[in-house]
Amino acid sequence: MDNAARSPSYAQALERLRRVGLRPTRQRLALVKLLFEQGDRHITAEQLHEEAQGAGVRISFANVYNSLHQFTEVGLLREGVVEPDHSYFDTNTTDHHHFCYEDDGRLMDIAGDRVEVARLPTPPAGTTLRRVDVTLRVAGHSNLKDSKLLTNTRHPRHIFDKTSDRDRRKDDK
């Protein structure tokens, strides 16, 4: 399946913002454009903030972070966790899973029908299982030539460091 069939286009994302009552502010529109015009991708709040700054968008990190969570709440993105305190946002909201290449920080999509999960425990009383996310952690570097069913995204090496984002930002001051 190609990226256009999986990810909402810029126009679809804009329409979804309007439908769910999120005002299409200049900053949200700029973020939506950065997120969706490149096809499926995995991105951290830090990466998107850097991209926005590089594109001349005046926006605070807090606004990027809050917007990503708002976009997730309305179904434009899925949030995933690679390590504690290190989440990424995925523009591919279809049923899929991930390879996580720990040596070079890449995430690669795996089509949902390529993973079978059997014998799940019964969810706790009063809850409903919404979805199952499988992340297969692999050692070694990703081989882009062999990634037929996958989408690649390189995360900065620090995503696997044990230093939290909050500690890193404090050290940058």
MIZA-752032 format. One record per residue (C-alpha): residue number from 1; y, x, z; residue in one letter. Coordinates in nm, 4 decimals. Each point is the difference from the previous one (the first is absolute). Last residue first. Layout:
BEGIN
<pt><i>NUM</i><c2>Y</c2><c1>X</c1><c3>Z</c3><aa>A</aa></pt>
...
***
This chain:
BEGIN
<pt><i>173</i><c2>2.6273</c2><c1>2.0109</c1><c3>2.9276</c3><aa>K</aa></pt>
<pt><i>172</i><c2>-0.3168</c2><c1>0.0806</c1><c3>-0.1984</c3><aa>D</aa></pt>
<pt><i>171</i><c2>-0.2043</c2><c1>0.0405</c1><c3>0.3213</c3><aa>D</aa></pt>
<pt><i>170</i><c2>0.0670</c2><c1>-0.3635</c1><c3>0.0953</c3><aa>K</aa></pt>
<pt><i>169</i><c2>-0.1092</c2><c1>-0.1097</c1><c3>-0.3493</c3><aa>R</aa></pt>
<pt><i>168</i><c2>-0.3270</c2><c1>0.1962</c1><c3>0.0422</c3><aa>R</aa></pt>
<pt><i>167</i><c2>-0.0637</c2><c1>-0.1459</c1><c3>0.3463</c3><aa>D</aa></pt>
<pt><i>166</i><c2>0.0490</c2><c1>-0.3561</c1><c3>-0.1341</c3><aa>R</aa></pt>
<pt><i>165</i><c2>-0.2238</c2><c1>0.0674</c1><c3>-0.3000</c3><aa>D</aa></pt>
<pt><i>164</i><c2>-0.2762</c2><c1>0.1130</c1><c3>0.2369</c3><aa>S</aa></pt>
<pt><i>163</i><c2>-0.1256</c2><c1>0.3563</c1><c3>0.0059</c3><aa>T</aa></pt>
<pt><i>162</i><c2>-0.3782</c2><c1>0.0094</c1><c3>-0.0474</c3><aa>K</aa></pt>
<pt><i>161</i><c2>0.0357</c2><c1>0.1145</c1><c3>-0.3573</c3><aa>D</aa></pt>
<pt><i>160</i><c2>-0.1890</c2><c1>-0.2036</c1><c3>-0.2598</c3><aa>F</aa></pt>
<pt><i>159</i><c2>0.3104</c2><c1>-0.1660</c1><c3>-0.1439</c3><aa>I</aa></pt>
<pt><i>158</i><c2>0.1695</c2><c1>0.3400</c1><c3>0.0140</c3><aa>H</aa></pt>
<pt><i>157</i><c2>-0.1652</c2><c1>0.0967</c1><c3>-0.3304</c3><aa>R</aa></pt>
<pt><i>156</i><c2>0.2258</c2><c1>-0.2407</c1><c3>-0.1850</c3><aa>P</aa></pt>
<pt><i>155</i><c2>-0.1962</c2><c1>-0.2823</c1><c3>-0.1548</c3><aa>H</aa></pt>
<pt><i>154</i><c2>-0.1237</c2><c1>0.0243</c1><c3>-0.3538</c3><aa>R</aa></pt>
<pt><i>153</i><c2>-0.0790</c2><c1>-0.3313</c1><c3>-0.1614</c3><aa>T</aa></pt>
<pt><i>152</i><c2>-0.2798</c2><c1>-0.0648</c1><c3>-0.2402</c3><aa>N</aa></pt>
<pt><i>151</i><c2>-0.1340</c2><c1>-0.3252</c1><c3>-0.1424</c3><aa>T</aa></pt>
<pt><i>150</i><c2>-0.3728</c2><c1>-0.0344</c1><c3>-0.0440</c3><aa>L</aa></pt>
<pt><i>149</i><c2>-0.2627</c2><c1>-0.1415</c1><c3>-0.2274</c3><aa>L</aa></pt>
<pt><i>148</i><c2>-0.0060</c2><c1>0.2893</c1><c3>-0.2457</c3><aa>K</aa></pt>
<pt><i>147</i><c2>0.0858</c2><c1>0.2736</c1><c3>0.2514</c3><aa>S</aa></pt>
<pt><i>146</i><c2>-0.2199</c2><c1>0.2778</c1><c3>-0.1362</c3><aa>D</aa></pt>
<pt><i>145</i><c2>0.2746</c2><c1>0.1956</c1><c3>-0.1773</c3><aa>K</aa></pt>
<pt><i>144</i><c2>0.2228</c2><c1>-0.0171</c1><c3>0.3090</c3><aa>L</aa></pt>
<pt><i>143</i><c2>-0.2449</c2><c1>0.2018</c1><c3>0.2083</c3><aa>N</aa></pt>
<pt><i>142</i><c2>0.1166</c2><c1>-0.0417</c1><c3>0.3572</c3><aa>S</aa></pt>
<pt><i>141</i><c2>-0.0197</c2><c1>0.3079</c1><c3>0.2189</c3><aa>H</aa></pt>
<pt><i>140</i><c2>-0.2725</c2><c1>0.0519</c1><c3>0.2532</c3><aa>G</aa></pt>
<pt><i>139</i><c2>-0.1159</c2><c1>-0.1928</c1><c3>0.3024</c3><aa>A</aa></pt>
<pt><i>138</i><c2>-0.0435</c2><c1>-0.3759</c1><c3>-0.0253</c3><aa>V</aa></pt>
<pt><i>137</i><c2>0.1105</c2><c1>-0.2878</c1><c3>0.2172</c3><aa>R</aa></pt>
<pt><i>136</i><c2>-0.1263</c2><c1>-0.3383</c1><c3>-0.1208</c3><aa>L</aa></pt>
<pt><i>135</i><c2>0.2475</c2><c1>-0.2671</c1><c3>0.0980</c3><aa>T</aa></pt>
<pt><i>134</i><c2>-0.1378</c2><c1>-0.3536</c1><c3>0.0146</c3><aa>V</aa></pt>
<pt><i>133</i><c2>0.2296</c2><c1>-0.2955</c1><c3>0.0590</c3><aa>D</aa></pt>
<pt><i>132</i><c2>-0.1664</c2><c1>-0.3275</c1><c3>0.0965</c3><aa>V</aa></pt>
<pt><i>131</i><c2>0.1959</c2><c1>-0.3227</c1><c3>-0.0296</c3><aa>R</aa></pt>
<pt><i>130</i><c2>0.1318</c2><c1>-0.2994</c1><c3>0.1921</c3><aa>R</aa></pt>
<pt><i>129</i><c2>-0.2680</c2><c1>-0.0377</c1><c3>0.2708</c3><aa>L</aa></pt>
<pt><i>128</i><c2>0.0989</c2><c1>-0.3027</c1><c3>0.2044</c3><aa>T</aa></pt>
<pt><i>127</i><c2>0.0737</c2><c1>-0.0050</c1><c3>0.3721</c3><aa>T</aa></pt>
<pt><i>126</i><c2>-0.0485</c2><c1>-0.2498</c1><c3>0.2846</c3><aa>G</aa></pt>
<pt><i>125</i><c2>-0.3109</c2><c1>0.1675</c1><c3>0.1347</c3><aa>A</aa></pt>
<pt><i>124</i><c2>-0.0341</c2><c1>0.3630</c1><c3>-0.1086</c3><aa>P</aa></pt>
<pt><i>123</i><c2>-0.1186</c2><c1>0.0608</c1><c3>-0.3578</c3><aa>P</aa></pt>
<pt><i>122</i><c2>-0.3761</c2><c1>-0.0017</c1><c3>-0.0571</c3><aa>T</aa></pt>
<pt><i>121</i><c2>-0.1194</c2><c1>0.3494</c1><c3>-0.0836</c3><aa>P</aa></pt>
<pt><i>120</i><c2>-0.0282</c2><c1>0.1002</c1><c3>-0.3635</c3><aa>L</aa></pt>
<pt><i>119</i><c2>-0.3518</c2><c1>0.0420</c1><c3>-0.1307</c3><aa>R</aa></pt>
<pt><i>118</i><c2>0.0597</c2><c1>0.1318</c1><c3>-0.3488</c3><aa>A</aa></pt>
<pt><i>117</i><c2>0.2941</c2><c1>0.1593</c1><c3>-0.1780</c3><aa>V</aa></pt>
<pt><i>116</i><c2>-0.0487</c2><c1>0.0717</c1><c3>-0.3678</c3><aa>E</aa></pt>
<pt><i>115</i><c2>0.2532</c2><c1>0.2165</c1><c3>-0.1810</c3><aa>V</aa></pt>
<pt><i>114</i><c2>0.0443</c2><c1>0.0119</c1><c3>-0.3800</c3><aa>R</aa></pt>
<pt><i>113</i><c2>0.1002</c2><c1>-0.3682</c1><c3>-0.0186</c3><aa>D</aa></pt>
<pt><i>112</i><c2>0.3291</c2><c1>0.0740</c1><c3>0.1745</c3><aa>G</aa></pt>
<pt><i>111</i><c2>0.1073</c2><c1>0.2553</c1><c3>-0.2616</c3><aa>A</aa></pt>
<pt><i>110</i><c2>0.0569</c2><c1>0.3400</c1><c3>0.1597</c3><aa>I</aa></pt>
<pt><i>109</i><c2>0.3592</c2><c1>0.1148</c1><c3>0.0260</c3><aa>D</aa></pt>
<pt><i>108</i><c2>0.0774</c2><c1>0.3679</c1><c3>0.0476</c3><aa>M</aa></pt>
<pt><i>107</i><c2>0.1958</c2><c1>0.1538</c1><c3>0.2835</c3><aa>L</aa></pt>
<pt><i>106</i><c2>0.1031</c2><c1>0.3617</c1><c3>-0.0283</c3><aa>R</aa></pt>
<pt><i>105</i><c2>0.0806</c2><c1>0.2263</c1><c3>0.2955</c3><aa>G</aa></pt>
<pt><i>104</i><c2>-0.1188</c2><c1>0.3284</c1><c3>-0.1477</c3><aa>D</aa></pt>
<pt><i>103</i><c2>-0.2833</c2><c1>0.1000</c1><c3>0.2337</c3><aa>D</aa></pt>
<pt><i>102</i><c2>-0.0467</c2><c1>-0.3428</c1><c3>0.1610</c3><aa>E</aa></pt>
<pt><i>101</i><c2>-0.0843</c2><c1>-0.1772</c1><c3>-0.3221</c3><aa>Y</aa></pt>
<pt><i>100</i><c2>0.0105</c2><c1>-0.3654</c1><c3>0.1083</c3><aa>C</aa></pt>
<pt><i>99</i><c2>-0.2128</c2><c1>-0.2233</c1><c3>-0.2198</c3><aa>F</aa></pt>
<pt><i>98</i><c2>0.1199</c2><c1>-0.3549</c1><c3>0.0188</c3><aa>H</aa></pt>
<pt><i>97</i><c2>-0.0936</c2><c1>-0.3699</c1><c3>-0.0070</c3><aa>H</aa></pt>
<pt><i>96</i><c2>0.0794</c2><c1>-0.2976</c1><c3>-0.2209</c3><aa>H</aa></pt>
<pt><i>95</i><c2>0.0601</c2><c1>-0.3754</c1><c3>-0.0031</c3><aa>D</aa></pt>
<pt><i>94</i><c2>0.3331</c2><c1>-0.0445</c1><c3>-0.1767</c3><aa>T</aa></pt>
<pt><i>93</i><c2>0.3328</c2><c1>0.0865</c1><c3>0.1618</c3><aa>T</aa></pt>
<pt><i>92</i><c2>0.0609</c2><c1>0.3151</c1><c3>-0.2032</c3><aa>N</aa></pt>
<pt><i>91</i><c2>0.3530</c2><c1>0.1009</c1><c3>0.1004</c3><aa>T</aa></pt>
<pt><i>90</i><c2>-0.1395</c2><c1>0.1889</c1><c3>0.2995</c3><aa>D</aa></pt>
<pt><i>89</i><c2>0.2100</c2><c1>0.0979</c1><c3>0.2997</c3><aa>F</aa></pt>
<pt><i>88</i><c2>-0.0873</c2><c1>0.2987</c1><c3>0.2137</c3><aa>Y</aa></pt>
<pt><i>87</i><c2>-0.0430</c2><c1>0.0406</c1><c3>0.3725</c3><aa>S</aa></pt>
<pt><i>86</i><c2>0.0050</c2><c1>0.3138</c1><c3>0.2079</c3><aa>H</aa></pt>
<pt><i>85</i><c2>0.0368</c2><c1>-0.0590</c1><c3>0.3783</c3><aa>D</aa></pt>
<pt><i>84</i><c2>-0.3794</c2><c1>0.0191</c1><c3>0.0480</c3><aa>P</aa></pt>
<pt><i>83</i><c2>-0.1535</c2><c1>0.1406</c1><c3>-0.3176</c3><aa>E</aa></pt>
<pt><i>82</i><c2>-0.0411</c2><c1>-0.1484</c1><c3>-0.3471</c3><aa>V</aa></pt>
<pt><i>81</i><c2>0.1204</c2><c1>-0.3503</c1><c3>0.0847</c3><aa>V</aa></pt>
<pt><i>80</i><c2>0.0443</c2><c1>-0.2608</c1><c3>-0.2680</c3><aa>G</aa></pt>
<pt><i>79</i><c2>0.2702</c2><c1>-0.2530</c1><c3>-0.0749</c3><aa>E</aa></pt>
<pt><i>78</i><c2>-0.0376</c2><c1>-0.2375</c1><c3>-0.2901</c3><aa>R</aa></pt>
<pt><i>77</i><c2>0.2964</c2><c1>-0.0818</c1><c3>-0.2208</c3><aa>L</aa></pt>
<pt><i>76</i><c2>0.1661</c2><c1>-0.2981</c1><c3>-0.1719</c3><aa>L</aa></pt>
<pt><i>75</i><c2>-0.1745</c2><c1>-0.2452</c1><c3>0.2337</c3><aa>G</aa></pt>
<pt><i>74</i><c2>0.2993</c2><c1>-0.1529</c1><c3>0.1812</c3><aa>V</aa></pt>
<pt><i>73</i><c2>-0.0698</c2><c1>0.1897</c1><c3>0.3252</c3><aa>E</aa></pt>
<pt><i>72</i><c2>-0.0505</c2><c1>0.3258</c1><c3>-0.1915</c3><aa>T</aa></pt>
<pt><i>71</i><c2>0.3402</c2><c1>-0.0298</c1><c3>-0.1683</c3><aa>F</aa></pt>
<pt><i>70</i><c2>0.1557</c2><c1>-0.0579</c1><c3>0.3424</c3><aa>Q</aa></pt>
<pt><i>69</i><c2>-0.1792</c2><c1>0.3078</c1><c3>0.1350</c3><aa>H</aa></pt>
<pt><i>68</i><c2>0.1230</c2><c1>0.2108</c1><c3>-0.2916</c3><aa>L</aa></pt>
<pt><i>67</i><c2>0.3510</c2><c1>-0.1388</c1><c3>0.0510</c3><aa>S</aa></pt>
<pt><i>66</i><c2>0.0008</c2><c1>0.0990</c1><c3>0.3678</c3><aa>N</aa></pt>
<pt><i>65</i><c2>-0.1016</c2><c1>0.3583</c1><c3>-0.0803</c3><aa>Y</aa></pt>
<pt><i>64</i><c2>0.2513</c2><c1>0.0325</c1><c3>-0.2831</c3><aa>V</aa></pt>
<pt><i>63</i><c2>0.2761</c2><c1>-0.1456</c1><c3>0.2212</c3><aa>N</aa></pt>
<pt><i>62</i><c2>-0.0918</c2><c1>0.2351</c1><c3>0.2846</c3><aa>A</aa></pt>
<pt><i>61</i><c2>0.0074</c2><c1>0.2990</c1><c3>-0.2384</c3><aa>F</aa></pt>
<pt><i>60</i><c2>0.3546</c2><c1>-0.0914</c1><c3>-0.0917</c3><aa>S</aa></pt>
<pt><i>59</i><c2>0.1038</c2><c1>-0.0977</c1><c3>-0.3506</c3><aa>I</aa></pt>
<pt><i>58</i><c2>0.2463</c2><c1>0.1338</c1><c3>-0.2532</c3><aa>R</aa></pt>
<pt><i>57</i><c2>-0.1952</c2><c1>-0.0056</c1><c3>-0.3243</c3><aa>V</aa></pt>
<pt><i>56</i><c2>0.0848</c2><c1>0.3065</c1><c3>-0.2113</c3><aa>G</aa></pt>
<pt><i>55</i><c2>-0.3436</c2><c1>0.0288</c1><c3>-0.1613</c3><aa>A</aa></pt>
<pt><i>54</i><c2>-0.0805</c2><c1>0.3048</c1><c3>0.2131</c3><aa>G</aa></pt>
<pt><i>53</i><c2>0.0939</c2><c1>-0.1938</c1><c3>0.3145</c3><aa>Q</aa></pt>
<pt><i>52</i><c2>-0.2314</c2><c1>-0.2820</c1><c3>-0.1062</c3><aa>A</aa></pt>
<pt><i>51</i><c2>-0.2812</c2><c1>0.2425</c1><c3>-0.0726</c3><aa>E</aa></pt>
<pt><i>50</i><c2>0.0471</c2><c1>0.1675</c1><c3>0.3400</c3><aa>E</aa></pt>
<pt><i>49</i><c2>-0.0049</c2><c1>-0.3391</c1><c3>0.1746</c3><aa>H</aa></pt>
<pt><i>48</i><c2>-0.3112</c2><c1>-0.0970</c1><c3>-0.1954</c3><aa>L</aa></pt>
<pt><i>47</i><c2>-0.1739</c2><c1>0.3199</c1><c3>0.1091</c3><aa>Q</aa></pt>
<pt><i>46</i><c2>0.0948</c2><c1>-0.0472</c1><c3>0.3646</c3><aa>E</aa></pt>
<pt><i>45</i><c2>-0.1163</c2><c1>-0.3629</c1><c3>-0.0006</c3><aa>A</aa></pt>
<pt><i>44</i><c2>-0.3343</c2><c1>0.1191</c1><c3>-0.1330</c3><aa>T</aa></pt>
<pt><i>43</i><c2>-0.1264</c2><c1>-0.0725</c1><c3>-0.3477</c3><aa>I</aa></pt>
<pt><i>42</i><c2>-0.3209</c2><c1>-0.1036</c1><c3>-0.1685</c3><aa>H</aa></pt>
<pt><i>41</i><c2>0.0270</c2><c1>-0.0904</c1><c3>-0.3675</c3><aa>R</aa></pt>
<pt><i>40</i><c2>-0.0816</c2><c1>-0.2548</c1><c3>-0.2635</c3><aa>D</aa></pt>
<pt><i>39</i><c2>0.2410</c2><c1>-0.0094</c1><c3>-0.2927</c3><aa>G</aa></pt>
<pt><i>38</i><c2>0.3176</c2><c1>0.2096</c1><c3>-0.0248</c3><aa>Q</aa></pt>
<pt><i>37</i><c2>0.2520</c2><c1>-0.2860</c1><c3>-0.0268</c3><aa>E</aa></pt>
<pt><i>36</i><c2>-0.1252</c2><c1>-0.1594</c1><c3>0.3188</c3><aa>F</aa></pt>
<pt><i>35</i><c2>0.1192</c2><c1>0.2043</c1><c3>0.2965</c3><aa>L</aa></pt>
<pt><i>34</i><c2>0.3220</c2><c1>0.1493</c1><c3>-0.1350</c3><aa>L</aa></pt>
<pt><i>33</i><c2>0.1121</c2><c1>-0.3362</c1><c3>-0.1439</c3><aa>K</aa></pt>
<pt><i>32</i><c2>-0.0911</c2><c1>-0.1813</c1><c3>0.3209</c3><aa>V</aa></pt>
<pt><i>31</i><c2>0.1974</c2><c1>0.2579</c1><c3>0.1992</c3><aa>L</aa></pt>
<pt><i>30</i><c2>0.3082</c2><c1>-0.0409</c1><c3>-0.2195</c3><aa>A</aa></pt>
<pt><i>29</i><c2>-0.0257</c2><c1>-0.3783</c1><c3>0.0222</c3><aa>L</aa></pt>
<pt><i>28</i><c2>-0.0286</c2><c1>0.0201</c1><c3>0.3788</c3><aa>R</aa></pt>
<pt><i>27</i><c2>0.3135</c2><c1>0.2201</c1><c3>0.0138</c3><aa>Q</aa></pt>
<pt><i>26</i><c2>0.2060</c2><c1>-0.2235</c1><c3>-0.2284</c3><aa>R</aa></pt>
<pt><i>25</i><c2>-0.1022</c2><c1>-0.3040</c1><c3>0.2018</c3><aa>T</aa></pt>
<pt><i>24</i><c2>-0.2574</c2><c1>-0.2429</c1><c3>-0.1364</c3><aa>P</aa></pt>
<pt><i>23</i><c2>0.0128</c2><c1>-0.2314</c1><c3>0.3010</c3><aa>R</aa></pt>
<pt><i>22</i><c2>-0.3463</c2><c1>-0.0490</c1><c3>0.1396</c3><aa>L</aa></pt>
<pt><i>21</i><c2>-0.0673</c2><c1>-0.3746</c1><c3>-0.0057</c3><aa>G</aa></pt>
<pt><i>20</i><c2>-0.3656</c2><c1>0.0035</c1><c3>-0.0930</c3><aa>V</aa></pt>
<pt><i>19</i><c2>0.0652</c2><c1>-0.1213</c1><c3>-0.3545</c3><aa>R</aa></pt>
<pt><i>18</i><c2>0.2927</c2><c1>0.2413</c1><c3>-0.0550</c3><aa>R</aa></pt>
<pt><i>17</i><c2>-0.1991</c2><c1>0.3083</c1><c3>0.0946</c3><aa>L</aa></pt>
<pt><i>16</i><c2>-0.2904</c2><c1>-0.1287</c1><c3>-0.2121</c3><aa>R</aa></pt>
<pt><i>15</i><c2>0.2309</c2><c1>-0.0301</c1><c3>-0.3018</c3><aa>E</aa></pt>
<pt><i>14</i><c2>0.1169</c2><c1>0.3593</c1><c3>0.0474</c3><aa>L</aa></pt>
<pt><i>13</i><c2>-0.3604</c2><c1>0.1204</c1><c3>0.0316</c3><aa>A</aa></pt>
<pt><i>12</i><c2>-0.0955</c2><c1>-0.1891</c1><c3>-0.3166</c3><aa>Q</aa></pt>
<pt><i>11</i><c2>0.2948</c2><c1>0.1521</c1><c3>-0.1891</c3><aa>A</aa></pt>
<pt><i>10</i><c2>-0.0827</c2><c1>0.3518</c1><c3>0.1252</c3><aa>Y</aa></pt>
<pt><i>9</i><c2>-0.3593</c2><c1>-0.0510</c1><c3>-0.1027</c3><aa>S</aa></pt>
<pt><i>8</i><c2>-0.2643</c2><c1>-0.1048</c1><c3>0.2484</c3><aa>P</aa></pt>
<pt><i>7</i><c2>-0.2860</c2><c1>0.2406</c1><c3>0.0192</c3><aa>S</aa></pt>
<pt><i>6</i><c2>-0.3527</c2><c1>-0.0631</c1><c3>-0.1224</c3><aa>R</aa></pt>
<pt><i>5</i><c2>0.0298</c2><c1>-0.1146</c1><c3>-0.3615</c3><aa>A</aa></pt>
<pt><i>4</i><c2>0.2789</c2><c1>0.2436</c1><c3>-0.0806</c3><aa>A</aa></pt>
<pt><i>3</i><c2>-0.1957</c2><c1>0.2887</c1><c3>0.1516</c3><aa>N</aa></pt>
<pt><i>2</i><c2>-0.2908</c2><c1>-0.0374</c1><c3>-0.2386</c3><aa>D</aa></pt>
<pt><i>1</i><c2>-0.3399</c2><c1>-0.1433</c1><c3>0.0849</c3><aa>M</aa></pt>
***
